[in-house]
Every structure is written in structure tokens, then in C-alpha cells.
Amino acid sequence: MGQPIMKKVKGDGTAIQLAVWEGSGRNILCIHGITSNCRCWDVLASALSPKHRVLAMDLRGRGGSDKPDSGYSLKHHIEDIRSLLDDLGLKDVVLMGHSLGAFISLAFGAKYPGRVNRIILVDGGGALSKEQIDKVFQGIKPALDRLGKVFPSSEAYLDIMKQAPYIQPWSPAMETYYRYELETADGGVRVNIRPEHIQEEAQNMRKVATDSFYPLITCKTLILRATKGLLSQDDILLPEPVVTRMLEEIPKAKRVDIVGTNHYGIVFQPNEFRDKAIQAFLDEP
């Protein structure tokens, strides 16, 4: 698996950490989920490069990016993206967003349509009811619960994560991802994401009318949908009626179901069918 080049770029008043897998085709900017980081894309980036150039950002407050005291909303993230594209001299990119990253991709595509030549929504971007949002947050509760805790060592932390049923099977890519998010703390190590930042993010997400972005998306859009839940079959991020509405209201959208994957596996695990679906979408004129 190819290792990325790590570099800092200018966000909107922030420094943003970027992982870059060099390639010769399209520029693909990858945007991770709410408590994730740029290294969640290692497996997919290795499948897409060097045919394409893959850039994965740490959102503000995560990984190696700056962590301001406040400013965790779609509005802030899309301005970080606009700024980093300017800093890199990129007129437009493919946006590929997972979970929260899918919502950010839609928000950016709606505000800056000229900067996006296509969008890939990876198990996210649906206009969910309050009840379904509650189910989703219950499903990702184990990921939220790891924040703010001190673990005696990196190995102790990894041993706990290896037991998590929703991220199986464990792999070297998973280990790289979880090691990347650790920082030294009194008494051991902790995840370098502040719980209060994620609380602000979650509160702001609940205020967003996601469907308001749909008619404003002018580029081709691919929706990749995980068919399995996390803690139950009921906590999926793209229920069938939600995907149907996206296809009706996003002008140039199509879907591909990645059967047998859950919300994490659709990104973290090798999947030849997923990779071929993305490649075919990128190859379209």
C-alpha cells in the first residue's frame, strides 16, 4: 500500500493537514467523517492512485490540522476547502466525502459549483428525520465514546479498537489510522480530537436542511450506499426512501449499493466492486 506525502496547506484562517497520493489523472479531494482523519482513505487512495491524484484532508479539529476553540460547521469546512484549493492552485476537483464528509461535499458543491467537476457521496448526504439522526448517533456512539479518554499506551488503545465488531476485519491500514490519531497525554495517550468540538459539530449538523443543497448540485454525483447497519440494521445512514429522494432531487445523481458493507467497511476495507464503480464513474466523459 502506497504511503502518502504529508503537507500543510492554508485553510480559512487555519492550517490544514493534507495526505497526498500522487497520480496523473483527476484530482480527488477526500473528506472524512465526524471523528475520523485523513488516513481513513489509505485503502481507497491506494486503489485509485497513481491513475488519479488523491488528496485527503484532516478537517479542522482533527489529525494534524489546527484545532481552534470553535468553528465546527459545514460553513467553516467549505471555506477551509475553498482556501486550500486556492493554496494548491486547483481550479476544480472531484470531491469524495464519507459520512459528515458527504454533507460537506454537498454544501461545497452547492455554494461553489464551478470548483467541483463531480461528487462521490460515500454513505452520507441523506436528508434524515430527527428519529433517524438519533439512531445514527447511537450507532456511532462507540466512536464518540473514545474521545477524551486517556489510555495507558498506544498498544493498549489498539488492543481495545481491535475488539470493535463494527470495524472487522482488522488490518495494517486500520492500525495506521488509529495510531495516526493518538497524542501524548498525562498518564498515557488519547485521541487528538476534543469532545467539545465534536459536540459543536453535531449540534450544527442537526440544524442543516441537507435537501436544500440537492437542486444546486450541477455536476455528476455518485452515491455509494452501505447496506448494513452498525449496531443494528436500523442505524444505516442511507435508508431506501432517503436514497430515492436524493436520486429524484440531485439532478445528475446515480447510486451503487456496496452490498455487505457497513458504514465503516465501505471506506476501510478492500472492495474490488466499490473500486471499479468509482473508477468507472471517474472515467465517464
C-alpha positions, -999 to 999 in steps of 0.1 A, spaced: 0 0 0 15 33 -11 23 58 17 11 94 12 32 126 12 20 147 42 19 185 37 3 216 53 -20 239 33 -39 271 41 -74 267 53 -97 296 61 -76 310 90 -64 275 98 -35 252 88 -49 221 72 -30 188 71 -32 170 38 -22 135 27 -13 132 -10 -11 101 -31 4 114 -64 -11 105 -97 -17 117 -132 -54 118 -137 -81 137 -118 -75 155 -85 -97 138 -59 -102 156 -26 -113 132 1 -133 144 32 -136 121 62 -163 116 88 -171 134 121 -144 117 144 -122 104 116 -90 116 99 -73 116 65 -58 82 69 -92 65 67 -87 68 29 -55 48 27 -71 17 12 -92 36 -14 -64 60 -22 -41 31 -30 -67 17 -53 -73 50 -72 -36 62 -74 -15 66 -94 -42 67 -121 -56 96 -102 -41 120 -77 -58 116 -43 -57 143 -16 -72 136 18 -76 164 43 -78 164 81 -108 186 89 -101 213 114 -100 199 149 -88 165 137 -55 149 130 -27 173 121 -49 203 113 -53 233 135 -79 229 164 -95 263 170 -117 267 201 -148 270 179 -159 270 143 -171 234 136 -198 236 110 -204 230 73 -199 267 67 -164 266 82 -154 234 65 -164 246 30 -144 278 34 -114 257 45 -117 237 13 -121 268 -9 -89 282 7 -69 250 4 -79 247 -33 -67 282 -39 -35 275 -20 -28 244 -42 -38 263 -74 -66 239 -82 -94 253 -102 -117 223 -96 -116 188 -81 -136 157 -76 -150 157 -40 -153 123 -23 -169 126 11 -177 99 37 -204 104 63 -200 140 75 -177 145 46 -206 137 22 -226 165 37 -196 189 34 -192 178 -2 -229 187 -10 -226 220 9 -194 229 -11 -209 218 -44 -240 239 -38 -221 271 -29 -191 267 -53 -204 247 -83 -176 259 -105 -149 243 -82 -163 208 -84 -164 186 -115 -181 156 -98 -190 144 -64 -189 110 -48 -210 106 -17 -199 76 4 -227 65 27 -238 100 36 -256 131 24 -291 120 31 -318 142 45 -326 122 76 -355 126 101 -347 136 137 -355 100 147 -331 85 121 -304 110 131 -308 98 167 -304 62 155 -273 71 136 -257 89 166 -265 59 187 -248 37 160 -216 58 161 -216 62 199 -186 38 203 -166 61 181 -177 92 201 -170 75 234 -133 71 227 -128 108 227 -115 125 258 -103 93 275 -67 86 284 -53 51 276 -21 38 292 -3 33 259 -8 31 222 -8 -6 223 -35 -6 250 -56 16 228 -51 -5 197 -60 -37 217 -93 -21 226 -100 -10 190 -92 -44 176 -121 -58 196 -147 -35 180 -171 -56 160 -181 -29 135 -146 -24 121 -137 -61 114 -115 -75 99 -85 -57 115 -57 -48 90 -24 -28 88 -44 1 73 -67 1 104 -36 2 127 -21 31 107 -54 50 110 -58 46 148 -21 53 155 -23 85 135 -50 99 158 -31 95 190 -13 122 210 7 120 243 -13 129 274 -7 128 312 -8 91 321 -6 78 285 -22 87 252 -55 100 239 -73 107 206 -63 142 194 -99 153 189 -116 174 216 -151 161 226 -165 196 228 -155 203 192 -175 172 181 -204 183 202 -205 217 185 -202 199 151 -231 176 159 -253 204 171 -247 224 140 -254 194 118 -288 189 133 -297 225 121 -288 218 84 -315 213 58 -295 189 37 -321 187 10 -317 224 3 -283 215 -14 -297 189 -37 -311 211 -66 -280 233 -65 -256 204 -74 -247 209 -111 -221 181 -116 -224 143 -119 -229 127 -85 -223 91 -75 -240 78 -43 -222 48 -27 -245 31 -2 -236 7 26 -263 -19 30 -256 -30 66 -261 -11 99 -236 -6 127 -251 -17 160 -284 -27 143 -298 -29 108 -318 2 117 -290 27 120 -279 29 84 -272 64 70 -290 60 37 -323 42 42 -341 34 9 -366 62 9 -338 87 16 -317 75 -13 -347 75 -36 -353 112 -28 -316 120 -34 -319 105 -69 -350 125 -76 -337 158 -64 -299 158 -72 -300 164 -110 -273 141 -122 -271 115 -94 -269 77 -96 -264 51 -69 -243 20 -64 -250 -2 -34 -219 -18 -19 -236 -49 -6 -225 -65 26 -206 -34 39 -214 -12 69 -207 25 74 -171 19 82 -163 -10 60 -174 9 29 -142 30 33 -118 10 54 -120 -25 38 -107 -35 4 -136 -39 -20 -130 -45 -57 -166 -39 -67 -165 -5 -50 -132 4 -66 -144 -5 -101 -176 15 -96 -156 46 -86 -131 41 -115 -160 38 -140 -176 70 -127 -143 89 -129 -137 76 -165 -171 90 -177 -166 120 -200 
